[in-house]
Amino acid sequence: MRHSMSGHLAFGVALLALSAGLAPARAGVEDSDQERAARWQEIQKSIFDGKTATTDDAAVKLDAPTRAADAALVPLTITLAQPKDIAGLYLVIDDNPSPVAAHFTFGPDADPKEVKLRVRVNTYTDIHVVAVMKDGSLKQTVKFVKASGGCSAPMGMSDEDAVKGIGDMRLRLAGDVAADKPVDATLMIRHPNFNGMQMNQLTRQYTPARYIQAIDVTYDAKKVFDMDTDISLASNPVITFELLPSAAKGELKVDVKDSTNAQWSRTFPVPAVSN
């Protein structure tokens, strides 16, 4: 399993925002559009080494609730109109303490037309999705989401119960596996994703951070995607992606690593395509 970004990029962006006077502490319902735009300019400079993403709402789409029903479990659907031209994808929650929620790099057995996942949103914020094209250009879209307290929200159970079964995984394939047709694959991972901001309701102490940093998915030893992530990923992550199955029965392997260097692996059978 390759090394993930281990949070340094995301936390570096947060520190950069602090030094620029654009800290997430200032973010919220009263921020102006100009303040949000200035914050995004600083963030993207840090992530993309000074490169600027071009807004292209036709190429990159983000479906997110305008007002989150649960700030700790905000569902997002990312749709890419040119999946064959996509090399990677960044999901950035501008005003979260650690803005880079996910960075995907795709392999030959992925069809990155649609990706679904759930995240924590800490305050009223812009959420940016940036597609890294194979030619090196960047295309982005943005959605403003109203939410509050998602990063500090407790799980509603004891820490001991939250870690029971940690690392367990399940995979669900939607419908029949047919030739020349991507299949929706939903990966479920048991992990509390403690981010260090949640208070244990019994002890009144903050639960030490322990969160997933990397998820690598391969299909018959070929990369589907690598995902580097940080504290903004929701607890017990559920990630839906599109897989290009082969003519013969295959195996999907998932490797997961968290911030304590614990690692888990599981292999799932994928049936052969049907005629």
C-alpha positions as a printed Julia matrix, in Angstrom:
275×3 Matrix{Float64}:
   0.0     0.0     0.0
   1.44    3.33   -1.0
   1.88    6.19    1.41
  -1.04    8.6     1.72
  -0.87   12.36    2.2
  -1.29   11.62    5.95
  -3.07   14.87    6.55
  -0.08   17.15    6.05
  -1.42   18.84    2.93
  -4.84   19.43    4.43
  -3.59   20.74    7.75
  -1.02   22.86    5.9
  -3.85   24.51    4.01
  -5.63   25.27    7.28
  -2.49   26.8     8.72
  -2.01   28.81    5.55
  -5.53   30.14    5.92
  -4.78   31.13    9.5
  -1.69   33.06    8.48
  -3.65   34.83    5.76
  -6.32   35.94    8.18
  -8.83   33.65    6.5
  -9.15   31.08    9.24
 -12.15   28.75    9.43
 -12.97   30.43   12.76
 -14.05   33.47   10.75
 -16.09   31.39    8.36
 -19.81   31.2     8.75
 -23.15   32.56    7.78
 -21.96   36.18    7.82
 -19.05   35.74    5.4
 -19.41   37.6     2.13
 -18.99   36.04   -1.28
 -15.77   38.01   -1.63
 -14.36   36.55    1.58
 -15.22   33.04    0.48
 -13.67   33.6    -2.93
 -10.48   34.95   -1.34
 -10.28   31.96    0.98
 -10.62   29.57   -1.97
  -7.86   31.36   -3.86
  -5.47   30.77   -0.96
  -6.5    27.14   -0.58
  -6.14   26.21   -4.23
  -2.76   27.92   -4.47
  -1.53   25.66   -1.7
  -3.01   22.45   -3.11
  -2.15   22.97   -6.78
   1.2    24.76   -6.52
  -0.19   28.05   -7.72
  -2.33   26.66  -10.55
  -5.91   27.87  -10.85
  -8.87   25.64  -11.66
 -11.28   26.72  -14.38
 -14.96   26.66  -13.43
 -16.77   24.17  -15.67
 -20.14   23.17  -14.25
 -20.86   21.02  -17.3
 -17.73   18.89  -16.89
 -17.86   18.62  -13.08
 -21.08   18.5   -11.09
 -21.67   18.31   -7.35
 -24.99   17.3    -5.85
 -25.14   18.31   -2.19
 -27.93   19.44    0.14
 -28.33   23.19    0.45
 -28.95   22.66    4.17
 -27.58   19.48    5.72
 -30.02   17.34    7.7
 -27.05   15.91    9.64
 -23.79   17.87    9.49
 -21.8    14.76   10.44
 -23.24   12.72    7.54
 -23.56   15.01    4.54
 -24.14   13.01    1.33
 -22.3    14.17   -1.8
 -22.57   12.94   -5.38
 -19.85   13.94   -7.84
 -20.55   13.49  -11.55
 -17.88   13.83  -14.25
 -18.91   14.34  -17.87
 -15.53   13.28  -19.35
 -14.52   10.24  -17.27
 -11.95    8.96  -19.79
 -10.08   12.25  -19.53
  -9.94   12.33  -15.72
  -6.73   11.46  -13.87
  -7.76   12.49  -10.38
 -10.22   14.34   -8.22
 -10.06   16.63   -5.2
 -12.9    17.25   -2.77
 -12.31   20.39   -0.71
 -14.55   21.61    2.11
 -13.21   25.14    2.31
 -14.05   26.02    5.91
 -13.48   22.68    7.59
 -10.48   22.62    9.97
  -8.78   20.36    7.42
 -10.18   21.36    4.03
  -8.97   18.52    1.78
 -11.57   15.85    2.45
 -10.49   13.46   -0.32
  -8.04   13.09   -3.18
  -8.75   10.34   -5.7
  -6.41    9.05   -8.38
  -8.03    6.69  -10.87
  -6.74    3.59  -12.62
  -7.73    1.72  -15.8
 -10.52   -0.3   -14.18
 -12.38    2.72  -12.88
 -15.08    4.6   -14.7
 -15.01    7.85  -12.72
 -18.33    9.03  -14.06
 -19.89    9.17  -10.61
 -18.58    9.02   -7.04
 -20.69    9.16   -3.9
 -19.51    9.58   -0.31
 -20.47   11.15    3.01
 -18.53   13.87    4.82
 -18.53   16.06    7.9
 -19.22   19.76    7.39
 -18.29   22.04   10.27
 -19.9    25.33    9.29
 -21.56   27.2     6.43
 -19.06   26.67    3.63
 -18.31   26.35   -0.04
 -17.48   22.82   -1.15
 -15.25   22.59   -4.21
 -14.7    19.62   -6.48
 -11.65   19.86   -8.75
 -11.06   17.35  -11.53
  -7.44   16.85  -12.55
  -7.48   16.15  -16.29
  -4.97   13.86  -17.97
  -3.59   16.86  -19.85
  -2.79   18.55  -16.52
  -5.58   21.12  -16.6
  -7.96   21.62  -13.67
 -11.74   21.92  -13.87
 -13.89   22.78  -10.89
 -17.37   23.31   -9.55
 -18.62   24.66   -6.22
 -21.67   24.3    -4.0
 -22.54   26.29   -0.89
 -23.75   24.09    1.97
 -25.33   25.23    5.23
 -24.27   23.0     8.13
 -22.94   23.4    11.64
 -20.86   21.31   14.02
 -20.31   18.26   11.85
 -16.66   17.84   12.83
 -17.32   17.92   16.59
 -20.58   15.95   16.59
 -20.33   12.84   18.81
 -21.24    9.44   17.39
 -23.97    8.78   19.94
 -22.24    5.74   21.44
 -19.27    5.0    23.66
 -15.79    5.05   22.15
 -15.5     1.36   22.95
 -18.65    0.55   20.97
 -17.55    2.82   18.13
 -14.37    0.81   17.52
 -16.02   -2.6    17.67
 -15.46   -4.36   14.39
 -13.09   -1.66   13.19
 -11.74   -2.48    9.74
 -14.66   -4.7     8.73
 -15.66   -4.15    5.1
 -18.57   -4.98    2.83
 -19.08   -4.56   -0.89
 -22.38   -4.35   -2.75
 -22.67   -4.5    -6.53
 -25.85   -3.0    -7.97
 -27.6    -5.19  -10.54
 -26.13   -7.67  -13.0
 -22.52   -7.45  -14.16
 -22.91   -6.94  -17.92
 -20.41   -6.58  -20.74
 -19.29   -3.04  -21.65
 -21.35   -1.59  -18.82
 -19.95   -0.07  -15.6
 -21.42   -1.5   -12.42
 -22.14    0.57   -9.32
 -20.01   -0.69   -6.44
 -20.68    0.46   -2.88
 -17.88   -0.03   -0.36
 -18.73    0.12    3.36
 -15.94    0.35    5.95
 -16.38    0.06    9.7
 -14.31    2.84   11.25
 -15.27    5.65   13.69
 -13.01    8.24   12.02
 -12.4    10.05   15.28
 -10.98   13.46   14.33
  -9.84   14.75   17.74
 -12.67   17.29   17.97
 -15.35   15.01   19.41
 -16.05   14.96   23.14
 -16.84   11.68   24.85
 -20.25   12.28   26.42
 -19.45   10.04   29.4
 -15.92   11.12   30.32
 -16.22   14.71   29.0
 -12.77   14.24   27.48
 -11.91   14.66   23.82
 -11.52   11.36   22.0
  -8.02   11.01   20.52
  -7.91   11.32   16.75
  -7.99    8.09   14.78
  -9.14    8.38   11.19
  -8.72    6.69    7.83
  -5.92    8.13    5.73
  -5.84    5.92    2.65
  -8.13    3.56    0.76
  -6.68    1.66   -2.2
  -8.92   -0.4    -4.49
  -7.58   -2.82   -7.13
  -9.35   -5.2    -9.49
  -7.34   -8.25  -10.52
  -4.22   -6.42   -9.3
  -4.93   -3.31  -11.45
  -5.71    0.01   -9.81
  -9.31    1.16   -9.68
  -8.57    4.14   -7.45
  -6.39    5.35   -4.62
  -8.07    7.68   -2.16
  -6.18    9.85    0.3
  -8.43   11.31    2.96
  -8.43   13.12    6.27
 -10.63   14.11    9.21
 -13.58   15.31    7.11
 -14.66   11.83    6.0
 -17.77   10.68    7.89
 -17.68    7.84   10.38
 -18.21    4.34    8.97
 -17.5     5.55    5.42
 -19.69    4.51    2.51
 -18.18    5.14   -0.93
 -19.96    4.34   -4.2
 -17.95    4.2    -7.42
 -18.21    2.69  -10.88
 -16.24   -0.42  -11.81
 -15.47   -1.83  -15.25
 -15.76   -5.63  -14.82
 -13.87   -8.14  -16.95
 -15.24  -11.03  -19.0
 -14.0   -13.55  -16.46
 -14.68  -13.76  -12.74
 -12.37  -11.39  -10.91
 -11.36  -10.14   -7.48
 -11.68   -6.67   -6.02
  -9.15   -5.97   -3.27
  -9.49   -3.12   -0.76
  -6.59   -1.92    1.43
  -7.26    0.57    4.21
  -4.81    2.42    6.44
  -5.58    4.76    9.32
  -3.69    7.42   11.26
  -2.44    4.9    13.84
  -0.81    2.9    11.0
  -3.34    0.11   11.46
  -4.07   -1.63    8.16
  -6.84   -3.88    6.89
  -7.3    -5.76    3.63
 -10.19   -7.66    2.15
 -10.82   -9.31   -1.19
 -14.28   -9.54   -2.76
 -15.27  -11.78   -5.68
 -16.72  -10.05   -8.74
 -18.79  -12.31  -11.0
 -18.06  -12.67  -14.67
 -20.02  -10.46  -17.02
 -23.32  -11.84  -18.28
 -24.4   -11.84  -21.91
